[in-house]
Amino acid sequence: MANSYSEEEDRIISALEAYRSGKNRNLSALAREYGVPYQRLRRRSLGTPSKIGNQNRPRLLTKAQEGAILSTIDSLSRFNIKLNGKDIEDLANLLLWRQYERDHPDATAPKTSAILPRLAKAQNIPSELKLVNHQWAYSFIKRIDPSLLPIADEQIESERAKVSAAMMQHWFDGLEPVIKQIKHCNIYNFDETGFILGQQPSRTRSIGRRRARAEVDERESLTSIECISASGFALPPFFIFRGSVLLERWFDESLDPDWVVSVAKTGYVNSDLAFEWLQHFDKHTINRAEKNEPRLLLFDGHTTHLTAEFLEYCGQAKILPFCFISHATHLVQPLDGDTFLTYKTKFRSWNRMVSQWGGDPTDKSVFLRGIREIRDETFTPHIIRGSFRKRGIYPFNPDLVVKPLTEREEREFVPLTGFDGILSDNARGIQPQPPQGDRVTSPALSSSSIEQPETPRSVKKCWQKLRKAIDSPLDRPGRVEKVERRWTRLETKTVTKYEEVIIQHNLLAKATKVRSSYTTTNRTKRQITKVKVLTTKDANARIAMRTEKENQQWVQRVRRENAKKLAEEEAAAVKLAELRRKALAGSDIDRLFEPFDIFEDREGDSSLRV
């Protein structure tokens, strides 16, 4: 790359000489004549210097500071915390600001706050303090490690993202001894898939003028239970319509007699229908297996598939049930691959065709008549066998699933403990290791950042080697070079770790602020009103009115309770006074006075107390 750039630079110099000598003042013609980029020639004519001879220009950050930023990016990436260009700019400016504070302890510049400061917008910045901009961040990443440049994030469900390579390898280890004893024609996989009647492709390329496409607002869904074999065989479908009764008009003579149509209140599979399908499966596969030969049935662990009745029938019919790992069917289930993808795509295209030409794709009878052609194009032996092969089930090859997961985990780890996990690892002296892929290491960091101590134990070992090199005989060959090399290595790593501590301290403060500002502990489900649209002002006003009303009700309730308690005390006092009066007026006064305690008060009068 350097030679081609140098050769191109020579041609640009020749073109500039011709331009400045007045032979040709047309930059476009000169660019075509000398075979150089026009924009680059134009920038050079305006005074932009060449990169040759400018590569060793002084950098704002030291090697230790750049290494600290790169280590922080790697550590955060392992926990799926990604930084953008502005975040990296803040990290670099933070280190430059702290370096300035250390070099100028008596400076009057404002001190940095605990949170990452936007130093580029700060006031009273000393003129001798040089800061970076957002463009520097991308240039730094491109120079140090181009693999860290921004890429589009892969969207995946949070539960499915937790599936690890170790979990899948454990599942394949359990499947291997079972699948080796079974012929491939007896390996089956079944699953449910849903259809929305009348659903058309979200985007289509059509030849003709653009026009709006109308679709039915309220569309009904149904479920189809499909089952395929590793040999390329597909069972007749088992359809579940939403309803309570079967209608005669759904059926006609053109339908396959082995198809099963059922109804359910929700339109989804339940325990009873799952058991009915199992009998349907046994009926159509028992003749394909030899006598006393087991059949392996792979399926997801839905509760409707794990009832006692379902599993008991499997044992009696010599069907071996084997469940996939939860939230991992998108990785290992054959039906979830090309089969269902092709099925859904062709179904939506068929809906569009029927709707476009005046048909009614929302009718169940039309669906049953049209699904035959779709199934014939979908469940071909080639697609079915390819689905089992790509999932690593038959032929048995776990690496097709485990290896991509391992590579993904090397690039970025699934979020487990968030930012606290990084700090706890560093507190224990465990430095997260960057991925070992095709990494491009900068020459500026190659010798010092690869062989430096990573843990307190390795630091201690490095100190011991340095002391041993210092204590070696003075006339030993290479003694000075060894001492200098070990000292530089230890010093660079120590400074890098110090810069990392600065970054992590500020990131921890930032994480604490975000958690305190953008999390809520109020989990109430109370509704404001039944209206559909409210501004925040109106909503807050309604909440305040409701709170004030509840406070007034609480005050009134407390007052009522206090009044009730006071009334009870007054009634008790009246009752006690009545008892006293009756006791004093009675003839057998000694017997009546037994429940009371007679005592003298301060004035000497006798009183009665219960």
C-alpha positions as CSV (number, residue, x, y, z in Angstrom):
1,M,0.0,0.0,0.0
2,A,2.9,2.4,0.8
3,N,4.5,1.8,-2.6
4,S,1.3,2.6,-4.5
5,Y,0.8,5.7,-2.4
6,S,4.3,6.9,-3.1
7,E,4.0,6.3,-6.8
8,E,0.7,8.2,-6.8
9,E,2.4,11.0,-4.8
10,D,5.1,11.3,-7.5
11,R,2.5,11.7,-10.2
12,I,0.7,14.3,-8.1
13,I,4.0,16.3,-7.7
14,S,4.5,16.2,-11.4
15,A,0.9,17.4,-12.0
16,L,1.4,20.2,-9.5
17,E,4.6,21.3,-11.2
18,A,2.7,21.5,-14.5
19,Y,-0.1,23.4,-12.8
20,R,2.1,25.9,-11.1
21,S,4.3,26.5,-14.2
22,G,1.3,27.5,-16.2
23,K,1.5,24.8,-18.7
24,N,-2.0,23.6,-17.9
25,R,-4.3,25.4,-15.4
26,N,-7.1,22.8,-15.7
27,L,-7.0,20.5,-12.7
28,S,-9.5,18.0,-14.2
29,A,-7.4,17.6,-17.3
30,L,-4.2,17.2,-15.2
31,A,-5.9,14.6,-13.0
32,R,-6.9,12.6,-16.1
33,E,-3.5,13.1,-17.7
34,Y,-1.4,11.9,-14.8
35,G,-4.0,9.3,-13.5
36,V,-4.5,10.8,-10.0
37,P,-7.7,11.5,-8.0
38,Y,-9.1,14.9,-8.8
39,Q,-10.1,15.8,-5.2
40,R,-6.8,14.8,-3.9
41,L,-5.0,16.9,-6.5
42,R,-7.3,19.8,-5.8
43,R,-6.6,19.6,-2.0
44,R,-2.8,19.5,-2.6
45,S,-3.1,22.6,-4.9
46,L,-4.8,24.4,-2.0
47,G,-1.9,23.7,0.4
48,T,-2.9,20.4,2.1
49,P,0.4,18.6,2.9
50,S,1.2,15.1,1.9
51,K,1.0,12.2,4.3
52,I,4.5,11.2,3.4
53,G,6.9,12.7,5.9
54,N,4.0,13.6,8.2
55,Q,3.4,10.1,9.7
56,N,5.7,10.7,12.7
57,R,4.0,13.8,13.8
58,P,3.6,14.1,17.6
59,R,0.5,12.6,19.0
60,L,-1.7,14.1,21.7
61,L,-2.0,10.9,23.7
62,T,0.8,8.8,25.0
63,K,1.1,5.0,24.3
64,A,-0.1,4.3,27.8
65,Q,-3.2,6.5,27.4
66,E,-4.0,5.0,24.0
67,G,-3.6,1.5,25.5
68,A,-5.9,2.4,28.3
69,I,-8.6,3.5,25.9
70,L,-8.2,0.4,23.8
71,S,-8.4,-1.8,26.9
72,T,-11.5,-0.1,28.1
73,I,-13.2,-0.5,24.7
74,D,-12.4,-4.2,24.7
75,S,-13.6,-4.7,28.3
76,L,-16.9,-2.9,27.7
77,S,-17.4,-4.8,24.5
78,R,-17.2,-8.1,26.3
79,F,-20.2,-7.0,28.3
80,N,-22.1,-5.7,25.3
81,I,-21.5,-2.0,26.3
82,K,-20.6,-0.2,23.1
83,L,-19.1,3.3,22.9
84,N,-19.6,5.8,20.1
85,G,-17.2,8.4,18.8
86,K,-18.3,11.0,21.3
87,D,-17.7,8.6,24.2
88,I,-14.2,7.9,23.0
89,E,-13.6,11.6,22.5
90,D,-14.6,12.2,26.1
91,L,-12.3,9.4,27.4
92,A,-9.3,10.9,25.5
93,N,-10.1,14.5,26.6
94,L,-10.5,13.2,30.2
95,L,-7.0,11.7,30.2
96,L,-5.5,14.8,28.6
97,W,-7.2,17.0,31.2
98,R,-6.0,14.8,34.1
99,Q,-2.5,14.8,32.6
100,Y,-2.6,18.6,32.5
101,E,-3.7,18.7,36.2
102,R,-0.8,16.5,37.1
103,D,1.7,18.6,35.1
104,H,0.3,21.9,36.4
105,P,-0.7,21.5,40.0
106,D,-0.9,25.3,40.6
107,A,-3.0,26.0,37.5
108,T,-6.2,28.0,38.0
109,A,-8.1,25.9,35.5
110,P,-11.3,24.3,36.8
111,K,-11.0,20.8,38.1
112,T,-12.8,17.9,36.3
113,S,-16.0,16.5,37.7
114,A,-16.7,12.9,38.5
115,I,-18.8,12.5,35.4
116,L,-17.2,12.5,32.0
117,P,-16.9,16.2,31.1
118,R,-17.7,17.6,27.7
119,L,-14.4,19.4,27.8
120,A,-14.7,20.7,24.2
121,K,-17.5,23.0,25.4
122,A,-16.0,23.9,28.8
123,Q,-14.9,27.4,29.6
124,N,-11.6,28.7,30.9
125,I,-9.6,26.0,29.1
126,P,-5.9,26.8,29.1
127,S,-4.4,27.6,25.7
128,E,-1.6,25.0,26.2
129,L,-4.2,22.2,26.8
130,K,-4.8,20.5,23.4
131,L,-8.0,18.5,23.1
132,V,-9.3,16.0,20.5
133,N,-12.5,16.2,18.5
134,H,-15.0,13.6,17.4
135,Q,-13.1,12.9,14.2
136,W,-10.0,11.9,16.2
137,A,-11.9,9.0,17.7
138,Y,-12.6,7.3,14.4
139,S,-9.1,8.0,13.1
140,F,-7.7,6.5,16.3
141,I,-9.8,3.3,16.0
142,K,-8.9,3.0,12.3
143,R,-5.2,3.3,13.2
144,I,-5.2,1.0,16.2
145,D,-7.8,-1.7,15.4
146,P,-10.0,-1.3,12.3
147,S,-12.2,-4.3,13.5
148,L,-13.6,-2.0,16.2
149,L,-15.1,0.4,13.7
150,P,-18.9,0.9,14.1
151,I,-21.0,-1.8,12.6
152,A,-24.8,-2.4,12.5
153,D,-26.0,-4.2,15.6
154,E,-27.6,-7.5,15.2
155,Q,-31.1,-7.5,16.5
156,I,-31.9,-10.6,18.6
157,E,-34.3,-11.4,21.4
158,S,-32.8,-11.0,24.9
159,E,-33.6,-14.6,25.9
160,R,-32.2,-16.1,22.7
161,A,-29.0,-14.0,23.1
162,K,-28.3,-15.8,26.3
163,V,-27.8,-19.2,24.5
164,S,-24.1,-19.9,24.6
165,A,-21.8,-22.3,22.7
166,A,-21.3,-24.4,25.9
167,M,-25.0,-24.9,26.2
168,M,-25.3,-26.0,22.6
169,Q,-22.3,-28.3,22.8
170,H,-23.8,-29.9,25.9
171,W,-27.1,-30.5,24.0
172,F,-25.3,-32.0,21.0
173,D,-23.3,-34.3,23.4
174,G,-26.5,-35.6,24.7
175,L,-28.0,-36.1,21.2
176,E,-24.9,-37.9,19.8
177,P,-25.3,-41.3,21.5
178,V,-29.0,-41.3,20.7
179,I,-28.9,-40.3,17.1
180,K,-26.1,-42.8,16.3
181,Q,-28.5,-45.7,17.0
182,I,-31.3,-44.5,14.7
183,K,-31.6,-44.5,11.0
184,H,-31.9,-41.1,9.3
185,C,-35.3,-42.1,7.9
186,N,-36.6,-42.4,11.6
187,I,-35.4,-38.9,12.7
188,Y,-38.3,-36.5,12.8
189,N,-38.8,-32.9,13.8
190,F,-42.2,-31.3,14.3
191,D,-43.2,-27.7,15.2
192,E,-46.2,-25.3,14.9
193,T,-46.3,-22.3,12.7
194,G,-48.9,-19.6,12.4
195,F,-50.6,-18.2,9.3
196,I,-52.5,-14.9,9.1
197,L,-55.2,-15.2,6.4
198,G,-54.8,-12.6,3.8
199,Q,-51.3,-11.5,4.9
200,Q,-49.2,-10.2,2.0
201,P,-45.5,-9.5,1.7
202,S,-44.5,-6.3,3.4
203,R,-42.4,-5.2,0.5
204,T,-42.6,-6.4,-3.1
205,R,-40.9,-5.3,-6.4
206,S,-43.5,-4.9,-9.1
207,I,-43.1,-3.8,-12.7
208,G,-45.5,-1.0,-13.3
209,R,-46.5,2.3,-11.6
210,R,-46.6,2.6,-7.9
211,R,-49.9,2.3,-6.2
212,A,-51.3,1.8,-2.8
213,R,-52.3,-1.7,-1.7
214,A,-55.3,-2.3,0.5
215,E,-55.4,-5.1,3.0
216,V,-58.0,-6.4,5.4
217,D,-57.8,-4.7,8.8
218,E,-59.1,-7.7,10.8
219,R,-57.5,-10.9,9.8
220,E,-57.8,-14.3,11.4
221,S,-54.9,-16.5,12.3
222,L,-54.6,-20.3,12.3
223,T,-52.0,-22.9,13.2
224,S,-50.4,-25.6,11.2
225,I,-48.4,-28.5,12.8
226,E,-45.8,-29.7,10.4
227,C,-43.4,-32.6,10.7
228,I,-40.4,-33.6,8.5
229,S,-37.9,-36.4,8.4
230,A,-34.1,-36.3,7.8
231,S,-34.7,-38.5,4.7
232,G,-36.8,-35.8,3.0
233,F,-40.2,-37.0,3.9
234,A,-43.0,-34.7,5.1
235,L,-46.1,-35.7,7.1
236,P,-49.6,-34.6,6.1
237,P,-50.4,-31.3,7.9
238,F,-52.5,-30.8,11.0
239,F,-54.4,-27.6,10.8
240,I,-56.0,-25.8,13.8
241,F,-58.7,-23.2,13.0
242,R,-60.1,-20.8,15.6
243,G,-63.6,-21.7,16.4
244,S,-65.8,-24.3,18.1
245,V,-67.3,-26.3,15.2
246,L,-66.2,-27.5,11.8
247,L,-68.1,-26.1,8.8
248,E,-69.1,-28.2,5.9
249,R,-68.1,-25.6,3.3
250,W,-64.4,-25.9,4.4
251,F,-64.1,-29.3,2.8
252,D,-64.4,-30.6,-0.7
253,E,-63.1,-33.5,-2.7
254,S,-59.9,-31.8,-3.9
255,L,-58.3,-31.9,-0.4
256,D,-55.8,-34.6,0.5
257,P,-57.7,-37.2,2.6
258,D,-54.8,-37.5,5.1
259,W,-54.9,-33.9,6.1
260,V,-56.4,-33.1,9.5
261,V,-58.4,-30.0,10.3
262,S,-59.4,-29.2,13.9
263,V,-60.8,-26.2,15.8
264,A,-59.8,-24.6,19.0
265,K,-61.2,-21.7,20.9
266,T,-57.9,-19.7,20.5
267,G,-56.7,-21.2,17.2
268,Y,-53.5,-22.5,18.9
269,V,-52.4,-25.9,20.0
270,N,-53.4,-27.3,23.4
271,S,-52.7,-30.5,25.2
272,D,-55.6,-32.4,23.7
273,L,-54.7,-31.4,20.1
274,A,-51.1,-32.2,20.7
275,F,-52.0,-35.7,21.8
276,E,-54.3,-36.0,18.7
277,W,-51.4,-35.0,16.5
278,L,-49.1,-37.6,18.2
279,Q,-51.5,-40.3,17.1
280,H,-51.6,-38.8,13.7
281,F,-47.8,-39.0,13.6
282,D,-47.8,-42.6,14.8
283,K,-50.3,-43.6,12.1
284,H,-48.2,-42.2,9.2
285,T,-44.7,-43.2,10.4
286,I,-45.1,-46.6,12.0
287,N,-45.0,-48.3,8.6
288,R,-41.8,-46.4,7.6
289,A,-39.9,-48.0,10.5
290,E,-38.9,-51.6,10.7
291,K,-40.2,-53.8,13.5
292,N,-39.1,-52.8,17.0
293,E,-37.1,-49.9,15.5
294,P,-37.4,-46.6,17.5
295,R,-38.3,-43.3,16.1
296,L,-36.6,-40.1,17.3
297,L,-38.9,-37.1,17.6
298,L,-37.3,-33.7,18.1
299,F,-39.4,-30.8,19.3
300,D,-39.4,-27.7,21.5
301,G,-40.2,-28.0,25.2
302,H,-43.7,-26.4,25.2
303,T,-45.9,-27.5,28.0
304,T,-48.5,-29.0,25.6
305,H,-45.8,-31.4,24.4
306,L,-44.8,-32.6,27.8
307,T,-48.0,-33.9,29.3
308,A,-48.1,-37.3,31.0
309,E,-50.5,-38.6,28.4
310,F,-48.2,-37.5,25.5
311,L,-45.0,-39.0,27.0
312,E,-46.8,-42.2,28.0
313,Y,-48.0,-42.7,24.4
314,C,-44.4,-42.1,23.2
315,G,-43.1,-44.9,25.4
316,Q,-45.7,-47.3,24.3
317,A,-45.2,-46.5,20.6
318,K,-41.4,-46.6,20.8
319,I,-41.1,-42.9,20.1
320,L,-38.0,-41.3,21.6
321,P,-38.9,-37.6,22.6
322,F,-35.9,-35.3,22.6
323,C,-36.4,-31.6,23.4
324,F,-34.5,-28.6,22.2
325,I,-32.9,-26.1,24.6
326,S,-35.3,-23.3,25.6
327,H,-34.9,-20.2,23.3
328,A,-32.5,-22.2,21.0
329,T,-34.8,-23.5,18.4
330,H,-33.7,-20.8,16.0
331,L,-30.3,-22.4,16.0
332,V,-30.9,-26.2,15.9
333,Q,-34.5,-26.8,14.8
334,P,-34.6,-27.9,11.1
335,L,-38.1,-26.5,10.6
336,D,-37.1,-23.1,11.8
337,G,-34.6,-22.8,9.0
338,D,-35.2,-22.7,5.3
339,T,-38.4,-24.8,5.6
340,F,-40.7,-22.4,7.4
341,L,-39.0,-19.4,5.8
342,T,-39.9,-20.7,2.4
343,Y,-43.3,-21.8,3.6
344,K,-44.2,-18.3,4.9
345,T,-42.7,-16.5,1.9
346,K,-44.7,-18.5,-0.6
347,F,-47.9,-18.2,1.4
348,R,-47.7,-14.4,1.5
349,S,-47.0,-14.3,-2.3
350,W,-49.9,-16.6,-2.9
351,N,-52.1,-14.3,-0.8
352,R,-51.0,-11.3,-2.9
353,M,-51.7,-13.1,-6.1
354,V,-55.2,-14.2,-4.9
355,S,-56.1,-10.8,-3.6
356,Q,-54.8,-9.0,-6.7
357,W,-56.9,-11.1,-9.1
358,G,-60.1,-10.9,-7.2
359,G,-60.0,-13.8,-4.9
360,D,-60.7,-14.0,-1.1
361,P,-57.6,-15.2,0.7
362,T,-59.2,-14.7,4.1
363,D,-61.6,-17.6,3.7
364,K,-60.6,-20.9,5.2
365,S,-61.9,-23.0,2.4
366,V,-59.8,-20.9,-0.1
367,F,-56.8,-21.4,2.2
368,L,-57.2,-25.2,2.3
369,R,-57.5,-25.3,-1.5
370,G,-54.4,-23.1,-2.1
371,I,-52.1,-24.5,0.6
372,R,-51.6,-27.7,-1.3
373,E,-49.6,-26.0,-4.0
374,I,-47.6,-24.1,-1.5
375,R,-46.7,-27.2,0.5
376,D,-45.7,-29.0,-2.7
377,E,-43.2,-26.2,-3.5
378,T,-42.0,-26.0,0.1
379,F,-41.6,-29.5,1.5
380,T,-39.3,-30.9,-1.2
381,P,-36.7,-33.5,-0.3
382,H,-33.9,-31.1,-1.2
383,I,-35.2,-28.4,1.2
384,I,-36.0,-30.8,4.0
385,R,-32.6,-32.6,3.9
386,G,-30.8,-29.2,3.7
387,S,-32.7,-28.1,6.8
388,F,-31.3,-31.0,8.8
389,R,-27.9,-30.6,7.4
390,K,-27.6,-26.9,8.1
391,R,-28.6,-27.5,11.8
392,G,-25.9,-30.1,12.2
393,I,-28.3,-32.9,13.1
394,Y,-27.9,-35.2,10.1
395,P,-25.2,-35.6,9.1
396,F,-24.2,-35.0,12.7
397,N,-21.9,-32.0,12.8
398,P,-22.2,-29.8,15.9
399,D,-19.6,-27.4,14.6
400,L,-22.1,-25.8,12.2
401,V,-23.9,-24.4,15.3
402,V,-21.3,-24.2,18.0
403,K,-18.5,-22.6,16.0
404,P,-20.5,-19.4,15.0
405,L,-21.6,-19.1,18.7
406,T,-18.0,-19.3,19.8
407,E,-16.9,-16.7,17.4
408,R,-19.7,-14.4,18.5
409,E,-18.8,-14.8,22.1
410,E,-15.2,-14.0,21.3
411,R,-16.3,-10.8,19.6
412,E,-18.7,-9.7,22.3
413,F,-20.0,-11.5,25.4
414,V,-23.6,-11.7,26.4
415,P,-24.5,-9.0,29.1
416,L,-24.4,-10.8,32.5
417,T,-23.5,-8.4,35.2
418,G,-23.2,-5.2,33.2
419,F,-20.6,-2.6,34.3
420,D,-20.3,-4.1,37.8
421,G,-18.8,-7.2,36.3
422,I,-16.0,-5.3,34.7
423,L,-15.1,-3.4,37.9
424,S,-15.2,-6.6,40.0
425,D,-12.9,-8.4,37.5
426,N,-10.4,-5.5,37.7
427,A,-10.7,-5.4,41.4
428,R,-9.6,-9.0,41.6
429,G,-6.8,-8.3,39.1
430,I,-8.4,-10.2,36.2
431,Q,-8.0,-8.3,33.0
432,P,-10.6,-9.2,30.3
433,Q,-8.8,-10.5,27.2
434,P,-9.6,-9.1,23.8
435,P,-10.9,-11.5,21.1
436,Q,-8.2,-13.4,19.3
437,G,-9.6,-12.9,15.8
438,D,-7.9,-11.2,12.8
439,R,-6.8,-8.3,14.9
440,V,-4.7,-5.5,13.5
441,T,-2.3,-4.2,16.1
442,S,-0.7,-0.8,15.8
443,P,3.1,-0.8,15.6
444,A,3.0,1.9,18.3
445,L,1.4,-0.6,20.7
446,S,2.7,-3.9,19.4
447,S,5.8,-4.4,21.5
448,S,4.6,-2.9,24.8
449,S,0.9,-3.9,25.0
450,I,1.2,-7.6,24.1
451,E,4.0,-8.7,26.5
452,Q,3.0,-6.6,29.5
453,P,1.9,-8.0,32.9
454,E,-1.8,-8.2,33.2
455,T,-2.4,-9.3,36.8
456,P,-0.8,-8.4,40.2
457,R,0.9,-11.8,40.1
458,S,2.5,-11.1,36.7
459,V,3.5,-7.6,37.9
460,K,5.2,-9.1,40.9
461,K,7.0,-11.6,38.6
462,C,8.1,-8.8,36.3
463,W,9.5,-6.9,39.3
464,Q,11.4,-10.0,40.3
465,K,12.9,-10.4,36.8
466,L,13.8,-6.7,36.8
467,R,15.5,-7.0,40.2
468,K,17.4,-10.1,39.1
469,A,18.6,-8.3,36.0
470,I,19.8,-5.4,38.1
471,D,21.6,-7.7,40.5
472,S,23.3,-9.5,37.7
473,P,27.1,-9.0,37.2
474,L,28.0,-5.7,35.6
475,D,30.1,-7.3,32.9
476,R,27.3,-9.7,31.8
477,P,26.6,-9.3,28.1
478,G,23.3,-7.5,27.3
479,R,22.7,-6.6,31.0
480,V,21.9,-2.9,30.3
481,E,19.5,-3.8,27.4
482,K,17.7,-6.3,29.5
483,V,17.2,-4.0,32.4
484,E,16.0,-1.2,30.1
485,R,13.6,-3.5,28.3
486,R,12.1,-4.9,31.5
487,W,11.9,-1.5,33.1
488,T,10.1,0.0,30.0
489,R,7.7,-2.8,29.9
490,L,6.8,-2.5,33.6
491,E,6.6,1.2,33.5
492,T,4.3,1.3,30.5
493,K,1.9,-1.2,31.9
494,T,1.8,0.5,35.3
495,V,1.0,3.9,33.7
496,T,-1.6,2.2,31.4
497,K,-3.3,0.6,34.4
498,Y,-3.3,4.0,36.1
499,E,-5.0,5.6,33.1
500,E,-7.5,2.7,33.1
501,V,-8.4,3.4,36.7
502,I,-9.1,7.0,35.9
503,I,-11.4,5.9,33.0
504,Q,-13.2,3.3,35.1
505,H,-13.7,5.7,38.0
506,N,-15.5,8.2,35.7
507,L,-17.5,5.4,33.9
508,L,-18.6,4.1,37.3
509,A,-19.8,7.6,38.3
510,K,-21.6,7.9,34.9
511,A,-23.3,4.5,35.3
512,T,-24.4,5.4,38.8
513,K,-25.9,8.7,37.6
514,V,-27.7,6.9,34.7
515,R,-29.1,4.3,37.1
516,S,-30.4,6.8,39.5
517,S,-31.8,9.1,36.9
518,Y,-33.3,6.6,34.4
519,T,-34.7,3.8,36.5
520,T,-38.0,3.7,38.4
521,T,-39.2,1.8,41.5
522,N,-42.8,2.9,41.0
523,R,-44.5,-0.2,39.6
524,T,-48.1,0.9,40.1
525,K,-50.6,0.0,37.5
526,R,-53.2,2.6,38.3
527,Q,-54.7,4.4,35.4
528,I,-54.9,8.1,35.1
529,T,-58.2,8.2,33.2
530,K,-59.7,6.2,30.4
531,V,-58.9,8.8,27.7
532,K,-56.6,7.9,24.9
533,V,-54.5,11.0,24.5
534,L,-53.0,13.2,27.2
535,T,-50.2,15.7,27.4
536,T,-47.7,15.4,30.2
537,K,-49.0,18.6,31.7
538,D,-52.6,17.4,31.9
539,A,-51.4,14.0,33.1
540,N,-49.4,15.6,35.9
541,A,-52.3,17.8,36.8
542,R,-54.6,14.9,37.0
543,I,-52.2,13.0,39.1
544,A,-51.8,15.9,41.5
545,M,-55.6,16.3,41.7
546,R,-56.0,12.6,42.5
547,T,-53.2,12.7,45.1
548,E,-54.8,15.8,46.8
549,K,-58.2,14.1,46.8
550,E,-56.7,10.9,48.3
551,N,-54.9,13.0,51.0
552,Q,-58.2,14.8,51.8
553,Q,-60.0,11.4,52.0
554,W,-57.2,10.1,54.3
555,V,-57.5,13.2,56.6
556,Q,-61.3,12.7,56.7
557,R,-60.9,9.0,57.4
558,V,-58.5,9.7,60.3
559,R,-60.8,12.4,61.7
560,R,-63.7,9.9,61.5
561,E,-61.7,7.3,63.3
562,N,-60.6,9.7,65.9
563,A,-64.2,10.9,66.4
564,K,-65.4,7.3,66.7
565,K,-62.7,6.5,69.2
566,L,-63.6,9.6,71.2
567,A,-67.2,8.7,71.2
568,E,-66.4,5.2,72.4
569,E,-64.3,6.7,75.2
570,E,-67.1,9.0,76.2
571,A,-69.7,6.2,76.2
572,A,-67.4,4.1,78.3
573,A,-67.0,7.0,80.8
574,V,-70.8,7.5,81.0
575,K,-71.3,3.7,81.5
576,L,-68.7,3.8,84.3
577,A,-70.4,6.7,86.0
578,E,-73.7,4.9,85.8
579,L,-72.2,1.9,87.5
580,R,-70.7,4.1,90.2
581,R,-74.1,5.6,90.8
582,K,-75.9,2.3,91.1
583,A,-73.2,0.9,93.3
584,L,-73.5,3.8,95.8
585,A,-77.2,3.5,95.8
586,G,-77.4,-0.2,96.4
587,S,-78.1,-1.9,99.8
588,D,-75.4,-4.7,99.7
589,I,-72.6,-2.2,99.2
590,D,-69.7,-4.5,100.3
591,R,-70.7,-7.1,97.6
592,L,-71.0,-4.5,94.9
593,F,-67.7,-2.9,95.7
594,E,-65.6,-6.1,95.2
595,P,-64.9,-5.4,91.5
596,F,-63.6,-1.9,92.2
597,D,-60.5,-0.5,93.8
598,I,-61.1,2.1,96.5
599,F,-58.4,4.7,97.0
600,E,-57.9,8.2,98.2
601,D,-57.1,11.0,95.9
602,R,-54.9,14.1,96.7
603,E,-57.9,16.0,98.2
604,G,-58.8,13.0,100.4
605,D,-62.0,12.1,98.6
606,S,-62.8,8.5,98.0
607,S,-62.9,7.4,94.3
608,L,-63.6,4.2,92.5
609,R,-61.6,2.8,89.7
610,V,-62.3,-0.4,87.7
